[in-house]
């Protein structure tokens, strides 16, 4: 009995390490195994032209995917895939248009996964055309010291908005910024705050001493 125990526990720590190492290798091999799986994923259409998305269906598509097991598990957890729509869409009178889902254009949260099939092969999108309107930029700043002046470039931007909301937008405001610590000439870049698409999205503000 003693001899058997001596054999079992001889260099026991090496045996434990070997066992742990074998498990790690097995887990690595499983995670690097390439698999195929069908997943129901929420599709999120992304507008790329002068229009906004009012509604779309179906909201969920079934996608046949190929990739490493660990990547497929991540994708299952994320549950969403993005689909950039064409810049030019020509809807019917009711604003609806059917768009074929190009699987090569799908944006997955895990890039290494390959899309092999999508069902259904198209989605119906209801869109609203947007118009362009040039509006002035309004600075949203506090704490400007006496003797300093601000110059905005550009001081007008293009806003893309629905026709029936044309008159509701008079200007676009910058993000709020505190300039109380600014004592001399300089430049800052501010983001424009708007619920609409704006071009450009950022303006340059030059701070200079007033002459």
Phi and psi restraints in degrees (value plus and minus 20) as a CYANA .aco file:
   2 UNK   PHI     -82.8   -42.8
   2 UNK   PSI     -58.6   -18.6
   3 UNK   PHI     -85.3   -45.3
   3 UNK   PSI     -58.8   -18.8
   4 UNK   PHI     -83.3   -43.3
   4 UNK   PSI     -62.7   -22.7
   5 UNK   PHI     -85.3   -45.3
   5 UNK   PSI     -58.1   -18.1
   6 UNK   PHI     -82.3   -42.3
   6 UNK   PSI     -59.4   -19.4
   7 UNK   PHI     -86.6   -46.6
   7 UNK   PSI     -62.8   -22.8
   8 UNK   PHI     -85.6   -45.6
   8 UNK   PSI     -60.4   -20.4
   9 UNK   PHI    -119.2   -79.2
   9 UNK   PSI     -14.2    25.8
  10 UNK   PHI     -86.8   -46.8
  10 UNK   PSI     102.4   142.4
  11 UNK   PHI      30.8    70.8
  11 UNK   PSI      29.4    69.4
  12 UNK   PHI     -80.8   -40.8
  12 UNK   PSI     -59.4   -19.4
  13 UNK   PHI     -84.0   -44.0
  13 UNK   PSI     -52.8   -12.8
  14 UNK   PHI     -86.8   -46.8
  14 UNK   PSI     -58.3   -18.3
  15 UNK   PHI     -87.0   -47.0
  15 UNK   PSI     -58.4   -18.4
  16 UNK   PHI     -84.3   -44.3
  16 UNK   PSI     -64.6   -24.6
  17 UNK   PHI     -82.1   -42.1
  17 UNK   PSI     -60.6   -20.6
  18 UNK   PHI     -84.2   -44.2
  18 UNK   PSI     -58.8   -18.8
  19 UNK   PHI     -85.4   -45.4
  19 UNK   PSI     -65.1   -25.1
  20 UNK   PHI     -82.6   -42.6
  20 UNK   PSI     -62.1   -22.1
  21 UNK   PHI     -82.4   -42.4
  21 UNK   PSI     -58.9   -18.9
  22 UNK   PHI     -84.9   -44.9
  22 UNK   PSI     -59.5   -19.5
  23 UNK   PHI     -84.7   -44.7
  23 UNK   PSI     -62.9   -22.9
  24 UNK   PHI     -82.0   -42.0
  24 UNK   PSI     -61.6   -21.6
  25 UNK   PHI     -83.1   -43.1
  25 UNK   PSI     -59.8   -19.8
  26 UNK   PHI     -84.9   -44.9
  26 UNK   PSI     -64.3   -24.3
  27 UNK   PHI     -82.8   -42.8
  27 UNK   PSI     -59.9   -19.9
  28 UNK   PHI     -83.9   -43.9
  28 UNK   PSI     -62.3   -22.3
  29 UNK   PHI     -85.0   -45.0
  29 UNK   PSI     -59.5   -19.5
  30 UNK   PHI     -85.4   -45.4
  30 UNK   PSI     -63.6   -23.6
  31 UNK   PHI     -89.3   -49.3
  31 UNK   PSI     -46.7    -6.7
  32 UNK   PHI    -111.6   -71.6
  32 UNK   PSI     -18.0    22.0
  33 UNK   PHI     -94.2   -54.2
  33 UNK   PSI     110.5   150.5
  34 UNK   PHI    -103.0   -63.0
  34 UNK   PSI     108.8   148.8
  35 UNK   PHI    -151.7  -111.7
  35 UNK   PSI     144.3   184.3
  36 UNK   PHI    -136.9   -96.9
  36 UNK   PSI     119.1   159.1
  37 UNK   PHI    -171.8  -131.8
  37 UNK   PSI     126.9   166.9
  38 UNK   PHI    -119.1   -79.1
  38 UNK   PSI     106.4   146.4
  39 UNK   PHI    -146.3  -106.3
  39 UNK   PSI     115.9   155.9
  40 UNK   PHI    -101.4   -61.4
  40 UNK   PSI      98.2   138.2
  41 UNK   PHI    -144.9  -104.9
  41 UNK   PSI     123.4   163.4
  42 UNK   PHI     -92.6   -52.6
  42 UNK   PSI     108.8   148.8
  43 UNK   PHI    -119.1   -79.1
  43 UNK   PSI     114.5   154.5
  44 UNK   PHI    -140.2  -100.2
  44 UNK   PSI      79.8   119.8
  45 UNK   PHI     -89.4   -49.4
  45 UNK   PSI     119.1   159.1
  46 UNK   PHI    -135.0   -95.0
  46 UNK   PSI     100.6   140.6
  47 UNK   PHI     -91.8   -51.8
  47 UNK   PSI     119.6   159.6
  48 UNK   PHI    -144.3  -104.3
  48 UNK   PSI     -17.9    22.1
  49 UNK   PHI    -142.8  -102.8
  49 UNK   PSI    -185.1  -145.1
  50 UNK   PHI    -104.6   -64.6
  50 UNK   PSI      47.4    87.4
  51 UNK   PHI    -178.8  -138.8
  51 UNK   PSI     143.2   183.2
  52 UNK   PHI    -146.0  -106.0
  52 UNK   PSI     134.2   174.2
  53 UNK   PHI    -108.8   -68.8
  53 UNK   PSI     102.2   142.2
  54 UNK   PHI    -108.7   -68.7
  54 UNK   PSI     -62.6   -22.6
  55 UNK   PHI    -183.3  -143.3
  55 UNK   PSI     146.1   186.1
  56 UNK   PHI    -180.7  -140.7
  56 UNK   PSI     138.5   178.5
  57 UNK   PHI    -177.9  -137.9
  57 UNK   PSI     130.4   170.4
  58 UNK   PHI     -92.0   -52.0
  58 UNK   PSI     138.7   178.7
  59 UNK   PHI    -102.9   -62.9
  59 UNK   PSI     -43.9    -3.9
  60 UNK   PHI    -145.3  -105.3
  60 UNK   PSI     115.4   155.4
  61 UNK   PHI    -143.1  -103.1
  61 UNK   PSI     136.1   176.1
  62 UNK   PHI    -120.5   -80.5
  62 UNK   PSI     105.8   145.8
  63 UNK   PHI    -142.7  -102.7
  63 UNK   PSI     109.6   149.6
  64 UNK   PHI    -106.7   -66.7
  64 UNK   PSI     100.9   140.9
  65 UNK   PHI    -141.0  -101.0
  65 UNK   PSI     130.7   170.7
  66 UNK   PHI    -149.8  -109.8
  66 UNK   PSI     111.4   151.4
  67 UNK   PHI     155.5   195.5
  67 UNK   PSI    -197.4  -157.4
  68 UNK   PHI     -85.7   -45.7
  68 UNK   PSI     125.4   165.4
  69 UNK   PHI     -76.8   -36.8
  69 UNK   PSI     -63.1   -23.1
  70 UNK   PHI     -84.4   -44.4
  70 UNK   PSI     -56.2   -16.2
  71 UNK   PHI     -90.2   -50.2
  71 UNK   PSI     -57.2   -17.2
  72 UNK   PHI     -85.6   -45.6
  72 UNK   PSI     -56.2   -16.2
  73 UNK   PHI     -86.0   -46.0
  73 UNK   PSI     -59.5   -19.5
  74 UNK   PHI     -83.3   -43.3
  74 UNK   PSI     -63.7   -23.7
  75 UNK   PHI     -84.6   -44.6
  75 UNK   PSI     -59.9   -19.9
  76 UNK   PHI     -80.5   -40.5
  76 UNK   PSI     -59.5   -19.5
  77 UNK   PHI     -89.7   -49.7
  77 UNK   PSI     -60.6   -20.6
  78 UNK   PHI     -85.4   -45.4
  78 UNK   PSI     -68.5   -28.5
  79 UNK   PHI      56.8    96.8
  79 UNK   PSI     -13.2    26.8
  80 UNK   PHI    -155.6  -115.6
  80 UNK   PSI     122.5   162.5
  81 UNK   PHI    -149.9  -109.9
  81 UNK   PSI     119.8   159.8
  82 UNK   PHI    -119.8   -79.8
  82 UNK   PSI     126.2   166.2
  83 UNK   PHI    -155.1  -115.1
  83 UNK   PSI      83.7   123.7
  84 UNK   PHI     -87.0   -47.0
  84 UNK   PSI     104.9   144.9
  85 UNK   PHI    -100.0   -60.0
  85 UNK   PSI     137.4   177.4
  86 UNK   PHI     -81.0   -41.0
  86 UNK   PSI     130.2   170.2
  87 UNK   PHI     -86.5   -46.5
  87 UNK   PSI     -49.9    -9.9
  88 UNK   PHI    -132.8   -92.8
  88 UNK   PSI      92.2   132.2
  89 UNK   PHI    -140.1  -100.1
  89 UNK   PSI     122.7   162.7
  90 UNK   PHI    -143.6  -103.6
  90 UNK   PSI      67.7   107.7
  91 UNK   PHI     -95.3   -55.3
  91 UNK   PSI     145.9   185.9
  92 UNK   PHI     -95.4   -55.4
  92 UNK   PSI    -194.9  -154.9
  93 UNK   PHI     -79.1   -39.1
  93 UNK   PSI     -55.2   -15.2
  94 UNK   PHI    -102.3   -62.3
  94 UNK   PSI     -15.9    24.1
  95 UNK   PHI      65.4   105.4
  95 UNK   PSI     -16.5    23.5
  96 UNK   PHI    -116.0   -76.0
  96 UNK   PSI     125.7   165.7
  97 UNK   PHI    -168.1  -128.1
  97 UNK   PSI     119.9   159.9
  98 UNK   PHI    -111.8   -71.8
  98 UNK   PSI     114.0   154.0
  99 UNK   PHI    -144.4  -104.4
  99 UNK   PSI     105.5   145.5
 100 UNK   PHI     -89.6   -49.6
 100 UNK   PSI     114.0   154.0
 101 UNK   PHI    -102.8   -62.8
 101 UNK   PSI      87.6   127.6
 102 UNK   PHI    -103.1   -63.1
 102 UNK   PSI      89.2   129.2
 103 UNK   PHI     -83.2   -43.2
 103 UNK   PSI     -43.8    -3.8
 104 UNK   PHI     -93.4   -53.4
 104 UNK   PSI     -35.6     4.4
 105 UNK   PHI    -116.2   -76.2
 105 UNK   PSI     -28.4    11.6
 106 UNK   PHI     -85.0   -45.0
 106 UNK   PSI     116.8   156.8
 107 UNK   PHI    -125.8   -85.8
 107 UNK   PSI      91.7   131.7
 108 UNK   PHI    -118.5   -78.5
 108 UNK   PSI     129.9   169.9
 109 UNK   PHI     -87.2   -47.2
 109 UNK   PSI     -37.2     2.8
 110 UNK   PHI    -140.5  -100.5
 110 UNK   PSI      91.1   131.1
 111 UNK   PHI     -91.5   -51.5
 111 UNK   PSI     -44.3    -4.3
 112 UNK   PHI     -96.4   -56.4
 112 UNK   PSI     -31.1     8.9
 113 UNK   PHI    -101.9   -61.9
 113 UNK   PSI     117.4   157.4
 114 UNK   PHI    -122.0   -82.0
 114 UNK   PSI     112.8   152.8
 115 UNK   PHI    -109.3   -69.3
 115 UNK   PSI     101.8   141.8
 116 UNK   PHI    -124.0   -84.0
 116 UNK   PSI     -48.9    -8.9
 117 UNK   PHI    -179.6  -139.6
 117 UNK   PSI     125.4   165.4
 118 UNK   PHI    -147.5  -107.5
 118 UNK   PSI     115.5   155.5
 119 UNK   PHI    -158.7  -118.7
 119 UNK   PSI     107.4   147.4
 120 UNK   PHI     -90.1   -50.1
 120 UNK   PSI     149.9   189.9
 121 UNK   PHI    -109.6   -69.6
 121 UNK   PSI     -19.9    20.1
 122 UNK   PHI    -169.6  -129.6
 122 UNK   PSI     138.1   178.1
 123 UNK   PHI    -143.0  -103.0
 123 UNK   PSI     133.7   173.7
 124 UNK   PHI    -123.2   -83.2
 124 UNK   PSI     105.3   145.3
 125 UNK   PHI    -138.7   -98.7
 125 UNK   PSI     112.4   152.4
 126 UNK   PHI    -119.7   -79.7
 126 UNK   PSI     101.1   141.1
 127 UNK   PHI    -142.4  -102.4
 127 UNK   PSI     143.4   183.4
 128 UNK   PHI    -147.7  -107.7
 128 UNK   PSI     103.6   143.6
 129 UNK   PHI     -86.3   -46.3
 129 UNK   PSI     125.0   165.0
 130 UNK   PHI    -132.1   -92.1
 130 UNK   PSI     128.6   168.6
 131 UNK   PHI    -125.6   -85.6
 131 UNK   PSI     143.4   183.4
 132 UNK   PHI    -120.8   -80.8
 132 UNK   PSI     116.8   156.8
 133 UNK   PHI    -159.2  -119.2
 133 UNK   PSI     108.1   148.1
 134 UNK   PHI    -106.0   -66.0
 134 UNK   PSI     105.0   145.0
 135 UNK   PHI    -152.8  -112.8
 135 UNK   PSI     133.6   173.6
 136 UNK   PHI     -93.6   -53.6
 136 UNK   PSI     137.8   177.8
 137 UNK   PHI    -116.2   -76.2
 137 UNK   PSI     110.6   150.6
 138 UNK   PHI    -130.7   -90.7
 138 UNK   PSI     106.5   146.5
 139 UNK   PHI     -97.0   -57.0
 139 UNK   PSI     116.0   156.0
 140 UNK   PHI    -132.9   -92.9
 140 UNK   PSI      57.9    97.9
 141 UNK   PHI    -143.6  -103.6
 141 UNK   PSI     132.9   172.9
 142 UNK   PHI    -152.8  -112.8
 142 UNK   PSI     139.3   179.3
 143 UNK   PHI      57.1    97.1
 143 UNK   PSI      -1.7    38.3
 144 UNK   PHI     -89.8   -49.8
 144 UNK   PSI     105.3   145.3
 145 UNK   PHI     -91.6   -51.6
 145 UNK   PSI     130.0   170.0
 146 UNK   PHI     -83.3   -43.3
 146 UNK   PSI     116.9   156.9
 147 UNK   PHI      75.9   115.9
 147 UNK   PSI     -25.6    14.4
 148 UNK   PHI    -126.4   -86.4
 148 UNK   PSI     125.7   165.7
 149 UNK   PHI    -147.8  -107.8
 149 UNK   PSI     130.1   170.1
 150 UNK   PHI    -135.3   -95.3
 150 UNK   PSI     113.4   153.4
 151 UNK   PHI    -138.0   -98.0
 151 UNK   PSI     109.2   149.2
 152 UNK   PHI    -121.9   -81.9
 152 UNK   PSI     119.0   159.0
 153 UNK   PHI    -161.5  -121.5
 153 UNK   PSI      99.2   139.2
 154 UNK   PHI     -96.7   -56.7
 154 UNK   PSI     138.5   178.5
 155 UNK   PHI    -115.7   -75.7
 155 UNK   PSI     -23.4    16.6
 156 UNK   PHI    -148.6  -108.6
 156 UNK   PSI     123.6   163.6
 157 UNK   PHI    -153.3  -113.3
 157 UNK   PSI     146.4   186.4
 158 UNK   PHI    -119.3   -79.3
 158 UNK   PSI     107.3   147.3
 159 UNK   PHI    -130.2   -90.2
 159 UNK   PSI     114.9   154.9
 160 UNK   PHI    -123.6   -83.6
 160 UNK   PSI      96.2   136.2
 161 UNK   PHI    -166.7  -126.7
 161 UNK   PSI     141.7   181.7
 162 UNK   PHI     -83.7   -43.7
 162 UNK   PSI     130.1   170.1
 163 UNK   PHI     -75.6   -35.6
 163 UNK   PSI     -62.2   -22.2
 164 UNK   PHI     -94.4   -54.4
 164 UNK   PSI     -23.8    16.2
 165 UNK   PHI    -132.4   -92.4
 165 UNK   PSI      -8.8    31.2
 166 UNK   PHI     -74.2   -34.2
 166 UNK   PSI     -66.0   -26.0
 167 UNK   PHI    -100.9   -60.9
 167 UNK   PSI     -27.0    13.0
 168 UNK   PHI    -105.4   -65.4
 168 UNK   PSI     -34.3     5.7
 169 UNK   PHI    -130.0   -90.0
 169 UNK   PSI      92.2   132.2
 170 UNK   PHI    -120.8   -80.8
 170 UNK   PSI     -46.4    -6.4
 171 UNK   PHI    -181.0  -141.0
 171 UNK   PSI     150.5   190.5
 172 UNK   PHI    -142.3  -102.3
 172 UNK   PSI     112.5   152.5
 173 UNK   PHI    -118.8   -78.8
 173 UNK   PSI     127.7   167.7
 174 UNK   PHI     -99.9   -59.9
 174 UNK   PSI     146.9   186.9
 175 UNK   PHI     -82.1   -42.1
 175 UNK   PSI     134.1   174.1
 176 UNK   PHI     -95.1   -55.1
 176 UNK   PSI     115.5   155.5
 177 UNK   PHI    -162.9  -122.9
 177 UNK   PSI     122.5   162.5
 178 UNK   PHI    -120.0   -80.0
 178 UNK   PSI      99.2   139.2
 179 UNK   PHI    -126.0   -86.0
 179 UNK   PSI      -3.0    37.0
 180 UNK   PHI     -84.7   -44.7
 180 UNK   PSI     -43.3    -3.3
 181 UNK   PHI    -108.9   -68.9
 181 UNK   PSI     -26.0    14.0
 182 UNK   PHI    -105.8   -65.8
 182 UNK   PSI     103.7   143.7
 183 UNK   PHI    -136.7   -96.7
 183 UNK   PSI     -32.1     7.9
 184 UNK   PHI    -164.9  -124.9
 184 UNK   PSI    -193.7  -153.7
 185 UNK   PHI     -80.7   -40.7
 185 UNK   PSI     128.6   168.6
 186 UNK   PHI     159.6   199.6
 186 UNK   PSI    -198.1  -158.1
 187 UNK   PHI    -154.8  -114.8
 187 UNK   PSI     121.1   161.1
 188 UNK   PHI    -155.6  -115.6
 188 UNK   PSI     137.4   177.4
 189 UNK   PHI    -136.9   -96.9
 189 UNK   PSI     108.1   148.1
 190 UNK   PHI    -139.6   -99.6
 190 UNK   PSI     120.1   160.1
 191 UNK   PHI    -100.9   -60.9
 191 UNK   PSI     125.6   165.6
 192 UNK   PHI    -110.5   -70.5
 192 UNK   PSI     114.0   154.0
 193 UNK   PHI    -118.3   -78.3
 193 UNK   PSI      93.9   133.9
 194 UNK   PHI    -178.8  -138.8
 194 UNK   PSI     124.7   164.7
 195 UNK   PHI     -98.5   -58.5
 195 UNK   PSI     -29.0    11.0
 196 UNK   PHI    -121.4   -81.4
 196 UNK   PSI     144.1   184.1
 197 UNK   PHI     -90.1   -50.1
 197 UNK   PSI     111.3   151.3
 198 UNK   PHI    -149.3  -109.3
 198 UNK   PSI     119.4   159.4
 199 UNK   PHI    -151.9  -111.9
 199 UNK   PSI     107.8   147.8
 200 UNK   PHI     -92.3   -52.3
 200 UNK   PSI     146.4   186.4
 201 UNK   PHI    -106.7   -66.7
 201 UNK   PSI     -38.0     2.0
 202 UNK   PHI    -150.2  -110.2
 202 UNK   PSI     121.2   161.2
 203 UNK   PHI    -139.6   -99.6
 203 UNK   PSI     133.9   173.9
 204 UNK   PHI    -117.7   -77.7
 204 UNK   PSI     113.1   153.1
 205 UNK   PHI    -136.7   -96.7
 205 UNK   PSI      99.0   139.0
 206 UNK   PHI    -117.0   -77.0
 206 UNK   PSI     106.5   146.5
 207 UNK   PHI    -122.2   -82.2
 207 UNK   PSI     103.9   143.9
 208 UNK   PHI    -161.9  -121.9
 208 UNK   PSI     139.0   179.0
 209 UNK   PHI     -96.0   -56.0
 209 UNK   PSI     112.7   152.7
 210 UNK   PHI     -94.5   -54.5
 210 UNK   PSI     110.2   150.2
